[in-house]
Amino acid sequence: MTFNSEKIASDFLELASEQRLSILKNLEEKHLNISKLAKILDATNPEVHRNIGRLSKNGLILKNPEGNYELTTYGKVILAQIPSISFVSENKDFFNLHNLSDVETKFIQRIGALQSKKKIKGFVKVLEKWKKMQEDAEEFIYNILFEVPYSKDVIEVISNKLEKGIHIKSIFSETAIIPDDRKKVFEEMDFQKYIIKGNLERKITKNKAVGLLITEKEAGVFFQRSDGEQDLSEMLVSTEIEFRDWCIDYFEHTWKTSNAFLESKLNE
């Protein structure tokens, strides 16, 4: 990937101001003149005028015929990138402990969609949230699994959902940690009948970059630790549509690139 470092440095310089960023954000919501912006920002007219001049010169905003300022198309595109930068900046400690090298660039570019997240820490709390999300599902459950929880209560939830006709799609990592009695439980609960009906679908993948749990109401995501192992002790969750869209798109991408499920592939 090549880029014009001089031009990008110039653009970042214009954004390296709290007031200029606030001007852009306010103009995203409404066209305003200098006096109204100064009042909103609790700043002086000359101060706002100076920053308006810089943003106009850089092509981020323009003055319309009514005398108000508005974002240019370029300004709108630049402002749309801020959430990703902000999300990564605010969570730099988290990302320094995790590995995104196997996550496709197109998803990293949209990582700001996860900014509405709530962070759940601790394996027990994560497992409780995992179970609650599945209990609340009424339409579908999609997941990418790297460690498969097969406690009795979790299995009962899955079985009840399948019995009600809820669609479950699971992608297993080839290196997933699977309980020894998984196959026995699978047979005892007669999960095969749900596969035949079509409301239980499974695939298998070599990719282990991201773990997911998605329902029509909420989504949760896990990332690899820096050592390459899945971190199931920390889960990002949200009910916001942007967050869920990111997770659904990642799941669908992984589903398309995964292989047909083979029991023998697990824990080879």
C-alpha positions as CSV (number, residue, x, y, z in Angstrom):
1,M,0.0,0.0,0.0
2,T,1.4,3.4,-1.0
3,F,0.3,6.8,0.1
4,N,1.2,10.5,0.0
5,S,2.8,10.9,3.4
6,E,3.2,14.7,3.0
7,K,-0.5,15.2,2.1
8,I,-1.7,12.9,4.9
9,A,0.6,14.7,7.5
10,S,-0.9,18.0,6.4
11,D,-4.5,16.6,6.8
12,F,-3.7,15.2,10.3
13,L,-2.2,18.6,11.3
14,E,-5.6,20.2,10.5
15,L,-7.3,17.5,12.6
16,A,-4.8,17.9,15.5
17,S,-7.0,20.5,17.2
18,E,-9.9,19.9,19.6
19,Q,-11.7,23.0,18.4
20,R,-11.4,22.1,14.7
21,L,-12.7,18.6,15.3
22,S,-15.6,20.1,17.3
23,I,-16.3,22.4,14.4
24,L,-16.4,19.5,12.0
25,K,-18.7,17.5,14.3
26,N,-21.1,20.3,14.8
27,L,-21.2,21.1,11.1
28,E,-22.1,17.4,10.5
29,E,-25.3,18.0,12.4
30,K,-26.2,21.4,11.2
31,H,-25.0,24.3,8.9
32,L,-23.8,27.1,11.1
33,N,-22.1,30.5,10.9
34,I,-19.2,31.7,13.0
35,S,-21.2,33.4,15.7
36,K,-23.3,30.3,16.3
37,L,-20.3,28.0,16.3
38,A,-18.5,30.3,18.8
39,K,-21.5,30.2,21.1
40,I,-21.8,26.4,20.9
41,L,-18.0,25.9,21.5
42,D,-17.8,28.7,24.2
43,A,-15.1,30.4,22.1
44,T,-14.4,33.8,20.7
45,N,-15.4,34.7,17.2
46,P,-11.8,35.5,16.1
47,E,-10.7,32.1,17.5
48,V,-13.4,30.2,15.5
49,H,-12.8,32.4,12.4
50,R,-9.1,31.4,12.4
51,N,-9.9,27.7,12.6
52,I,-12.7,28.0,10.0
53,G,-10.1,29.5,7.7
54,R,-7.8,26.6,8.1
55,L,-10.6,24.0,7.5
56,S,-11.8,25.9,4.5
57,K,-8.3,26.2,3.0
58,N,-7.9,22.4,3.4
59,G,-11.2,21.7,1.6
60,L,-12.9,20.2,4.6
61,I,-15.7,22.8,4.8
62,L,-17.2,25.6,2.6
63,K,-19.4,28.6,3.0
64,N,-22.8,28.2,1.4
65,P,-24.9,31.0,-0.2
66,E,-26.8,31.5,3.1
67,G,-23.6,32.5,4.8
68,N,-23.4,29.3,6.9
69,Y,-20.6,26.7,6.8
70,E,-21.1,23.1,5.9
71,L,-18.9,20.0,5.4
72,T,-17.7,19.3,1.9
73,T,-17.9,15.7,0.6
74,Y,-14.2,15.4,1.5
75,G,-14.9,16.7,5.0
76,K,-17.8,14.2,5.4
77,V,-15.5,11.3,4.3
78,I,-12.7,12.4,6.6
79,L,-15.1,12.8,9.6
80,A,-16.4,9.3,9.0
81,Q,-12.9,7.9,9.6
82,I,-12.6,9.5,13.1
83,P,-14.6,6.8,15.0
84,S,-12.1,4.2,14.0
85,I,-9.1,6.3,15.0
86,S,-10.9,7.3,18.2
87,F,-11.8,3.7,19.1
88,V,-8.3,2.4,18.6
89,S,-6.8,5.4,20.5
90,E,-9.1,5.0,23.5
91,N,-8.4,1.2,23.6
92,K,-4.7,1.1,22.8
93,D,-3.9,-0.9,25.9
94,F,-6.4,-3.5,24.8
95,F,-5.1,-3.7,21.3
96,N,-1.5,-3.9,22.4
97,L,-2.4,-7.1,24.3
98,H,-4.2,-8.5,21.3
99,N,-3.4,-9.5,17.8
100,L,-5.2,-8.3,14.7
101,S,-2.7,-9.4,12.1
102,D,-5.0,-12.1,10.8
103,V,-8.0,-9.8,10.5
104,E,-8.7,-8.7,7.0
105,T,-7.9,-5.1,6.2
106,K,-11.4,-4.2,5.3
107,F,-12.6,-5.1,8.8
108,I,-9.8,-3.2,10.5
109,Q,-10.8,-0.2,8.4
110,R,-14.3,-0.4,9.9
111,I,-13.1,-1.2,13.5
112,G,-14.7,2.1,14.6
113,A,-18.1,0.3,14.3
114,L,-17.2,-1.4,17.6
115,Q,-16.9,1.9,19.5
116,S,-20.3,1.3,21.3
117,K,-18.9,-1.7,23.0
118,K,-19.3,-2.8,26.6
119,K,-16.3,-4.7,27.9
120,I,-16.9,-7.9,29.9
121,K,-13.9,-9.3,31.7
122,G,-13.4,-12.6,33.5
123,F,-14.2,-16.1,32.1
124,V,-17.1,-16.7,34.4
125,K,-18.8,-13.4,33.6
126,V,-18.1,-13.9,29.9
127,L,-19.7,-17.4,30.1
128,E,-22.7,-15.9,31.9
129,K,-23.2,-13.3,29.2
130,W,-22.8,-15.9,26.5
131,K,-25.5,-18.0,28.0
132,K,-27.8,-15.0,28.5
133,M,-27.4,-13.8,24.9
134,Q,-28.4,-17.3,23.7
135,E,-31.4,-17.4,26.1
136,D,-32.7,-14.1,24.8
137,A,-32.3,-15.1,21.1
138,E,-35.7,-15.4,19.3
139,E,-34.6,-15.7,15.6
140,F,-31.0,-16.8,15.2
141,I,-27.7,-17.5,16.8
142,Y,-24.5,-17.3,14.8
143,N,-21.1,-18.1,16.4
144,I,-17.4,-18.7,15.7
145,L,-16.1,-21.0,18.3
146,F,-12.6,-21.6,19.5
147,E,-13.5,-23.1,22.9
148,V,-16.8,-24.9,23.1
149,P,-18.7,-24.5,26.4
150,Y,-20.7,-27.7,26.9
151,S,-22.0,-27.4,30.4
152,K,-25.4,-28.9,31.0
153,D,-27.2,-25.5,31.3
154,V,-25.7,-24.2,28.0
155,I,-26.6,-27.4,26.1
156,E,-30.1,-27.2,27.4
157,V,-30.4,-23.6,26.2
158,I,-29.2,-24.6,22.7
159,S,-31.5,-27.6,22.6
160,N,-34.5,-25.5,23.6
161,K,-33.7,-22.9,20.9
162,L,-33.4,-25.5,18.2
163,E,-36.6,-27.1,19.3
164,K,-38.3,-23.8,18.8
165,G,-37.0,-23.6,15.3
166,I,-34.3,-20.9,15.9
167,H,-31.6,-21.0,13.3
168,I,-28.1,-21.7,14.6
169,K,-25.0,-21.5,12.5
170,S,-21.6,-22.4,14.0
171,I,-18.1,-22.1,12.6
172,F,-15.6,-24.2,14.5
173,S,-11.9,-23.6,14.5
174,E,-9.8,-26.7,13.6
175,T,-7.9,-26.1,16.8
176,A,-11.0,-25.5,18.9
177,I,-10.9,-26.8,22.5
178,I,-13.6,-29.5,22.5
179,P,-14.8,-31.4,25.6
180,D,-14.2,-35.1,25.4
181,D,-17.9,-35.9,25.8
182,R,-19.0,-33.5,23.1
183,K,-19.9,-36.3,20.6
184,K,-21.8,-38.2,23.3
185,V,-23.8,-35.1,24.3
186,F,-24.5,-34.4,20.6
187,E,-25.9,-37.9,20.2
188,E,-27.9,-37.9,23.4
189,M,-29.6,-34.6,22.6
190,D,-30.3,-35.9,19.1
191,F,-28.8,-32.8,17.4
192,Q,-28.6,-34.7,14.2
193,K,-32.4,-34.2,13.6
194,Y,-31.9,-30.4,13.6
195,I,-29.1,-30.7,11.0
196,I,-31.5,-32.7,8.8
197,K,-34.2,-30.0,9.4
198,G,-31.7,-27.3,8.4
199,N,-31.9,-25.1,11.4
200,L,-28.5,-26.3,12.7
201,E,-25.6,-25.6,10.3
202,R,-21.9,-26.1,10.9
203,K,-18.6,-25.3,9.2
204,I,-15.0,-25.5,10.1
205,T,-12.1,-23.0,9.5
206,K,-8.4,-22.7,9.9
207,N,-8.8,-19.0,10.7
208,K,-8.8,-18.1,14.4
209,A,-8.5,-14.3,14.3
210,V,-11.9,-13.5,15.8
211,G,-14.5,-15.3,17.9
212,L,-18.1,-14.2,17.7
213,L,-21.6,-14.7,19.2
214,I,-24.4,-12.9,17.3
215,T,-28.2,-12.9,17.8
216,E,-30.8,-10.6,16.3
217,K,-30.5,-8.5,19.5
218,E,-26.9,-8.4,20.4
219,A,-23.4,-9.3,19.4
220,G,-20.2,-10.2,21.1
221,V,-16.6,-10.4,19.8
222,F,-13.3,-11.9,21.0
223,F,-9.9,-11.2,19.7
224,Q,-6.7,-13.2,19.8
225,R,-4.1,-12.5,22.4
226,S,-0.7,-11.4,21.3
227,D,0.5,-15.0,21.7
228,G,-2.0,-16.1,19.1
229,E,-4.4,-17.8,21.5
230,Q,-8.0,-16.8,21.7
231,D,-8.8,-14.6,24.7
232,L,-12.1,-15.8,26.1
233,S,-11.6,-13.9,29.3
234,E,-12.5,-10.6,27.6
235,M,-15.6,-10.0,25.4
236,L,-16.8,-6.8,23.7
237,V,-20.6,-6.7,23.4
238,S,-23.2,-4.2,22.1
239,T,-26.8,-4.0,21.0
240,E,-26.0,-1.1,18.5
241,I,-26.6,-1.8,14.9
242,E,-23.2,-0.7,13.7
243,F,-21.5,-3.1,16.1
244,R,-23.8,-5.9,15.1
245,D,-23.3,-5.2,11.4
246,W,-19.5,-5.5,11.7
247,C,-19.9,-8.8,13.5
248,I,-22.5,-10.2,11.0
249,D,-20.3,-9.1,8.0
250,Y,-17.3,-10.8,9.6
251,F,-19.3,-13.9,10.3
252,E,-20.7,-14.1,6.7
253,H,-17.2,-13.5,5.3
254,T,-15.8,-16.4,7.4
255,W,-18.8,-18.6,6.6
256,K,-18.1,-18.2,2.9
257,T,-14.5,-19.0,3.2
258,S,-14.8,-21.9,5.6
259,N,-14.9,-25.6,4.8
260,A,-17.7,-28.2,5.2
261,F,-17.9,-29.5,8.7
262,L,-16.1,-32.8,9.4
263,E,-16.0,-34.2,12.9
264,S,-12.6,-35.8,12.2
265,K,-11.1,-32.3,11.7
266,L,-11.7,-31.3,15.3
267,N,-8.7,-31.8,17.5
268,E,-6.8,-33.8,14.9
